[in-house]
Structure formats: structure tokens, C-alpha cells
Amino acid sequence: MAIYDDEQAVEMRRRDEMPFYEPTRRLLGEIFARIRPPGRIDVMDLGCGSGRYFHLFTDCGLYLAIDPSGPALREALKPAFDGLYGKERVEFLEGDISHPDLDSKRFDLIHCVGVYGQLVVFDRSVVRRACSLLSKKGVAMFLVKGRVGDGGLDWRESQITNKGIPNEALIEELEAEHVDYRVSLLDLPSPNAASGLAPFFAVEFSPKR
Ligand SMILES: C[S@@+](CC[C@H](N)C(=O)[O-])C[C@H]1O[C@@H](n2cnc3c(N)ncnc32)[C@H](O)[C@@H]1O
């Protein structure tokens, strides 16, 4: 089930606190520090789940946490409001990137982790929609799951179930939208992968300026 139910949401929140995710947090922190526009920024956390990465942004204006799962958003209330991460302006929206309430909003950073290439297909319509929601200085960073064979990683039979997207197809979707982009392959540990490495692409893009 792509949209997390109660049980999955509770389990996801439990995992949020696992040291296991430290390398991912660190890596994402580095990426965000490099790409975020200067100053106080408005951030969209697309497919925010139970708020695993909220605390990477403690100094933003608006932090919009969006997920189609009501149970996930309920779990995300804890990291948002229990004082752990000191959020000033977290807002929640139940839905996905097509939600009409987003139409009038613009974000300086849109990030999305653990959704595309995993639960949902990454294609040019997502790129287009995300670009339409970016401010003049805005940038998007989607961590997209790749497919077996990409980057020459050695995957076991049991792992060959992810939907994923091959590197070339991903580039094709970005090229079709004529955006500025940068794609890097990240070797991140995955709790669901018996042998460790899962190919994730850090896909940074913004409209051509
Ligand atoms: C693997 S979790 C990742 C959560 C969080 N981003 C993280 O990395 O911890 C996937 C989340 O994507 C949400 N989701 C499912 N379909 C989605 C969609 N079309 N757009 C955005 N989020 C979606 C699920 O409800 C779930 O909360």
C-alpha cells in the first residue's frame, strides 16, 4: 500500500529515531546546506511521513509537511511540536503534489525522500509541477530510488522488487522538461535490504534561469 496506514505510520515513526538513519540524515543535511538559497526559506517536505527530517530545518519560515497519509501526519505531530526540533511554522497538508491548495504557494526548497521510484513513478509531470511551485530562487531535491543494475551495484535476488527508475530514464524525464539539473548516485543503507546498499539518486532541479 503506497499511502501508509495506521500500522505503517506508527512503525515509520519508531524507525525515525533509529541511529540507522544517521548517515542518511547527515548526507541530506550536507546536500540541503549546499543547495538551499540563502536567508530564511519556505520549505515543502513532500511525502514527509512521520517527520524524520524535520529537524534538518530549524530556521525556515514556512515548513509545509505534506503526505497523503492522515496517520503519517498524526505521527509527524510529535517531531513537529514536542519541542525537539523547535519548529516555528510547521503546517500540514493531507495530499500529494497535485493538491490544489499548493497552486498559490511558492517554495524556496522542495524536498522529497522515500517516495518517488519507490512508491510512486518519477516522471516529467512531477518535475513540471514541482518547478511550478518554486520561488524565483527555489530549488527541488528529490531522492529517487533507482533500479537494479544502476551504478553497477550488486543487488540480491530478494531486493529486485523495487519499482525504481533507471538512470537514463530519469535523465530523459529531466531533459524533457528543460530544467537545470544535477543527478548524483548515493549509496545509502536501506533497512529493507538484506545486504545493505540501495541505489538512490539525489535529483536536484530548478527551472532554467
Ligand atoms: C517511505 S515513507 C518516507 C517518509 C519520509 N519522507 C522519510 O523519508 O522518512 C513514504 C511516504 O510517502 C507517502 N506517499 C505515498 N504516496 C505519495 C505520493 N503520491 N506523494 C507523496 N507522498 C506519498 C506515504 O504515505 C509515506 O508516508
The ligand as an SDF file (V2000), in Angstrom:
LIG
                    3D

 27 29  0  0  0  0  0  0  0  0999 V2000
    8.9940    5.5890    2.8970 C   0  0  0  0  0  0  0  0  0  0  0  0
    7.9250    6.8450    3.5490 S   0  0  0  0  0  0  0  0  0  0  0  0
    9.0360    8.2100    3.5530 C   0  0  0  0  0  0  0  0  0  0  0  0
    8.6710    9.2240    4.5610 C   0  0  0  0  0  0  0  0  0  0  0  0
    9.7170   10.3460    4.7810 C   0  0  0  0  0  0  0  0  0  0  0  0
    9.9090   11.1710    3.6170 N   0  0  0  0  0  0  0  0  0  0  0  0
   11.0370    9.7330    5.1940 C   0  0  0  0  0  0  0  0  0  0  0  0
   11.9540    9.6750    4.3660 O   0  0  0  0  0  0  0  0  0  0  0  0
   11.1280    9.2840    6.3330 O   0  0  0  0  0  0  0  0  0  0  0  0
    6.8700    7.1720    2.1880 C   0  0  0  0  0  0  0  0  0  0  0  0
    5.7590    8.1960    2.4430 C   0  0  0  0  0  0  0  0  0  0  0  0
    5.2240    8.5880    1.1720 O   0  0  0  0  0  0  0  0  0  0  0  0
    3.8370    8.7790    1.3060 C   0  0  0  0  0  0  0  0  0  0  0  0
    3.2500    8.7820   -0.0420 N   0  0  0  0  0  0  0  0  0  0  0  0
    2.6270    7.7870   -0.7020 C   0  0  0  0  0  0  0  0  0  0  0  0
    2.2250    8.2180   -1.9060 N   0  0  0  0  0  0  0  0  0  0  0  0
    2.6360    9.5040   -2.0200 C   0  0  0  0  0  0  0  0  0  0  0  0
    2.5340   10.4990   -3.0330 C   0  0  0  0  0  0  0  0  0  0  0  0
    1.9370   10.2620   -4.2040 N   0  0  0  0  0  0  0  0  0  0  0  0
    3.0650   11.7190   -2.8080 N   0  0  0  0  0  0  0  0  0  0  0  0
    3.6900   11.9940   -1.6380 C   0  0  0  0  0  0  0  0  0  0  0  0
    3.8220   11.0860   -0.6340 N   0  0  0  0  0  0  0  0  0  0  0  0
    3.3040    9.8620   -0.8310 C   0  0  0  0  0  0  0  0  0  0  0  0
    3.4250    7.6460    2.2380 C   0  0  0  0  0  0  0  0  0  0  0  0
    2.1510    7.8990    2.8350 O   0  0  0  0  0  0  0  0  0  0  0  0
    4.5770    7.6530    3.2360 C   0  0  0  0  0  0  0  0  0  0  0  0
    4.3090    8.4940    4.3280 O   0  0  0  0  0  0  0  0  0  0  0  0
  1  2  1  0
  2  3  1  0
  2 10  1  0
  3  4  1  0
  4  5  1  0
  5  6  1  0
  5  7  1  0
  7  8  2  0
  7  9  1  0
 10 11  1  0
 11 12  1  0
 11 26  1  0
 12 13  1  0
 13 14  1  0
 13 24  1  0
 14 15  1  0
 14 23  1  0
 15 16  2  0
 16 17  1  0
 17 18  1  0
 17 23  2  0
 18 19  1  0
 18 20  2  0
 20 21  1  0
 21 22  2  0
 22 23  1  0
 24 25  1  0
 24 26  1  0
 26 27  1  0
M  CHG  2   2   1   9  -1
M  END
$$$$
